[in-house]
């Protein structure tokens, strides 16, 4: 899995660097209701928009899958409560319970 991460990450980082270097022309960003204008390289507003969109998408997914995370946490705690500890004394108790069930 780690090698797949590097196979995807390295070319993506190279593409982002090439994009940033090739789009250095200055653009004027005017903040409409305000009388301010900002001159910046073209890649900055594009990258900022991508990062803001990524943040919004990740936040949305985190909220949507919250109920599933809570259900998994609840099931995990219930499983730990129901499952005996991994000690030797519990194994002997398990054998007693099994022998009592066979006797009935």
C-alpha positions, 0 to 999 in steps of 0.5 A, spaced: 500 500 500 505 504 501 508 503 494 502 505 491 502 511 495 508 513 492 507 511 485 501 516 485 504 522 490 510 523 486 507 524 479 502 528 482 507 533 486 511 533 479 505 535 475 503 541 481 510 543 481 510 544 473 503 547 473 505 552 478 512 554 474 508 555 468 502 559 470 506 565 474 503 570 470 500 576 474 493 576 475 489 582 478 484 579 483 478 584 485 474 583 491 468 585 488 464 589 494 470 591 497 475 596 493 481 592 494 485 589 488 490 584 489 496 582 484 498 575 484 501 569 480 495 565 476 497 559 480 495 561 487 488 563 486 487 556 482 490 552 488 487 556 493 480 554 490 482 547 489 484 546 496 478 550 499 473 545 494 477 539 497 476 542 504 469 542 503 468 536 500 472 532 506 468 536 511 461 534 508 464 526 507 466 527 515 459 529 517 455 524 512 459 518 515 459 520 522 453 516 523 457 510 521 463 511 525 459 512 531 455 505 529 462 502 529 464 505 535 458 502 539 459 495 536 466 495 537 465 497 545 459 492 545 464 486 542 469 488 547 464 487 553 461 481 550 468 478 548 472 475 554 479 477 556 485 474 552 487 471 559 488 463 561 483 464 567 478 465 562 480 459 558 478 455 563 471 458 565 470 457 557 471 450 558 467 450 564 461 453 560 462 448 554 462 442 559 456 444 562 452 446 556 454 439 553 451 436 560 445 439 559 
